[in-house]
Amino acid sequence: MESELRSIGELARASGLTVSALRFAPAELVDRVRALLDTTEETDAHLRVDASAVSVSVAGREVAGAALPYDFPDYRRLLRGHVDGAAAYRIPVDVPALRAALADGGPTLVRRYEGRDVAVTVLGLDDRGALRVLDGDALAAAEPDELRFGVNGRYLLDALDAGDRGQLVLELDGPIAPLAVRRPDDEDAFSILMPIRL
């Protein structure tokens, strides 16, 4: 399948096959595609997808790689126009405040994954409905139905950097569903983060 794309937003709205293949692209390939797009004024990109590979060409230059053979949780709600209805939670994010809370020494839980310890940043809502980082005491005092979800704090910082705004919006449907960090003024620019089960 080949499609002509004029923006990342159009890529996100592409057909199910295209989006399905791209969701399995390794990060290294995505980084090479970004670098390719950043080096030209050309506005047309050509995407080619087959059963096991993804390639993108811009202005006669191409990057390609193998698609990853993994299953992936449902991300479609995050792609506007693919699913009706809004996310269950739309939480304003004060980026400087969240960045300060995530600074070195910020509270984390430790989870064991594939034989190694992984630091998990736990987020929840304060009394006003604003996003906050939860420490062990706040987790222990939380009501069972209170919203809380775990993420890799480094990846969250990357998403805040990519958002490039002082105010962003975090969208999610539940504690183990993929979440989006969006720019409030650009529906096509967002980062997807996978939560970590608490």
Secondary structure, 3 states (H helix, E strand, C coil): CEEEECCHHHHHCCCHHHHHHHHCCCHHHHHHHHHHHHCCCCCCEEEEECCCEEEEEECCEEEEEECCCCCCCCCHHHCECCECCCCCEEEEEEHHHHHHHCCCCCCCEEEEECCEEEEEEEEEECCCCCEEECCHHHHHHCCCCCCEEEECHHHHHHHHHHHCCCEEEEEECCCCCCEEEEECCEEEEEEEECCECC
